Amino acid sequence: MTSAPGPGPAWVLGVDSGGSGLRVALARADAGGAPARHSEAAVNEPVRTGSSGIDAGHLRELLMPAARALLADAGGGRVVAVCVGAAGMATLGGQLRAELPDAVAADLGTRRLALAADAVTGYAGALGNRPGAVVAAGTGMIALGTDLSGWRRADGWGHLLGDCGGGAWIGRAGLEAALRAHDGREGGSPALLARAEAVFGPVTGLPRALYPRTDRPAVLASFALEVARCATDTPADPVAAGILAGAAREIARTAAAVCPAAAGSEVALTGGLFRMGEPLLAPVRAELARRLPHAALVPAAGEPLDGALLIAAGLARGAPGLPRDPALLHVAEETARGPA
């Protein structure tokens, strides 16, 4: 169904597509600065990924009913710019880049469309259009930085090859220390051994229970909280505290790899791992101050959905505000078929 832009207020649409589904939000296009969400909706079905990458037709099928419902609830108007942020966009977004601009034009009447990696919308939500670095840490770990002329990415290579300092990295180190204690090897932790057996049962069964699992990173990451508990017990377990100190060093190294060298840069920390609190945050702050004395550690202003709205609002004014990149931030150009 084609929906031509109608009279009424001008809106921007932001989309955050991840492993659990879509979140979609509407904001006024004429809002200054970071646009506030007017309304939002959730679609609890993830977009399919196939041999051609992220399925553009399926994303359209999930997105457009939600977008039309938000627009109707807002009393109508016209969508003048859209930003879709999606996990896997950098490597799996070819079909989206080829097909979604025409779909958005047909369904919403706009050709102002930005397709962004979720790390980019995460950056925009956290720091806006300012230079710096954003570390996203949960089960995995990745950092993205920009001096506003280009992007730099570090890590995000998965739990076997990287994600150093992330939840799976911490949990794996904790379980290794438990197994060292079981064996009587140097570097073991009886406290972590006790925690491991309380959670998983006898540690001799860990390889059989862990290696075949497809959700192995999440299982490893679940033990990160046990490491934090051991690090803050009275008395504190020095091995557990050392693991968190090592994670902090890795996180700071990754942030330093992408953070611009210019004074005035900012660093923000995002993701569920940092909800661990001071056992991890205190050593991270110390490492960042040592490695990046020119950069200020600031709270993240918002989340990826806010970042998608910010990029869409910038696009409505003529530019997304952050560096374009063929893989990370692709902007569909206006064509002879008419501007939004």
Secondary structure by P-SEA (a helix, b strand, c coil): ccccccccbbbbbbbbbcccbbbbbbbbcccccccccccccccccccccccccccaaaaaaacaaaaaaaaaaaccccccbbbbbbcccccccccccccaaaaaaaaccccbbbbbcaaaaaaaaaccccbbbbbbbccbbbbbbcccccccccccccccccccccaaaaaaaaaaaaaaaaaccccccaaaaaaaaaccccccccccccccccaaaaaaaaaaaaaaaaaacccccaaaaaaaaaaaaaaaaaaaacccccccbbbbbbccccccccccaaaaaaaaaaaccccccccccccaaaaaaaaaaaaaacccccccccccbbbbcccccccc
